[in-house]
Amino acid sequence: MTNRGAAFFDLDRTLLRGASGEVFAGAMRMAGLVGNDPIPGERLLYRLFNTIGETLPSMALARQAVSLAKGRSQASVSAAADSVADELCSMVQPFAEAAFASHRAAGRPIVLATTTPYDLVKPFADRL
């Protein structure tokens, strides 16, 4: 048996130009799963994350955003995520298509590494 390994790709600021959090938050708002008003300081924290990367405040925001999905219908969360999957695909870095093709040709499974909840990221991952 040949050991082919696997290819792991981080989602935010690696595979994507920028972060997915703001896109997912907008989808949850549009679906009526969370209130229409952003969390205080949310936009500033997303800009900070997109500029310098993960910080303690951005990790706190991510935890708070995940808690907003708690107790919501799985089908509703999945539908909200599906509504923005194409937008996320448009944010994929140019290197990804060739890198994915190379790994697939070598028989390596491709793994999306993210702390984003499964139901939010699955429609995007399926499109990749």
LINPEVEN-V545746 format. One record per backbone hydrogen bond with DSSP energy under -0.5 kcal/mol. NH is the residue of the N-H (numbers start at 1). CO is the residue of the C=O. Records with the same first field share a line. If there is no record, write none. Layout:
NH = CO  CO
//
This chain:
4 = 2
7 = 109
8 = 6
9 = 111
11 = 113
13 = 18
14 = 11
15 = 10
16 = 11
17 = 91
18 = 16
24 = 20
25 = 21
26 = 22
27 = 23
28 = 24
29 = 25
30 = 26
31 = 27
32 = 29
33 = 28
34 = 28
42 = 39
45 = 41
46 = 42
47 = 43
48 = 44
49 = 45
50 = 46
51 = 47
52 = 48
53 = 48  49
59 = 55
60 = 56
61 = 57
62 = 58
63 = 59
64 = 60
65 = 61
66 = 62
67 = 63
68 = 64
69 = 65  66
70 = 66  67
72 = 69
77 = 73
78 = 74
79 = 75
80 = 76
81 = 77
82 = 78
83 = 79
84 = 80  81
85 = 81  82
88 = 84
89 = 85
90 = 86
91 = 88
92 = 89
93 = 15
96 = 93
99 = 95
100 = 96
101 = 97
102 = 98
103 = 99
104 = 100
105 = 101
106 = 102
107 = 104
108 = 103
109 = 5
111 = 7
113 = 9  111
114 = 112
120 = 117
121 = 117
122 = 118
125 = 121
126 = 122
127 = 123
128 = 124
//
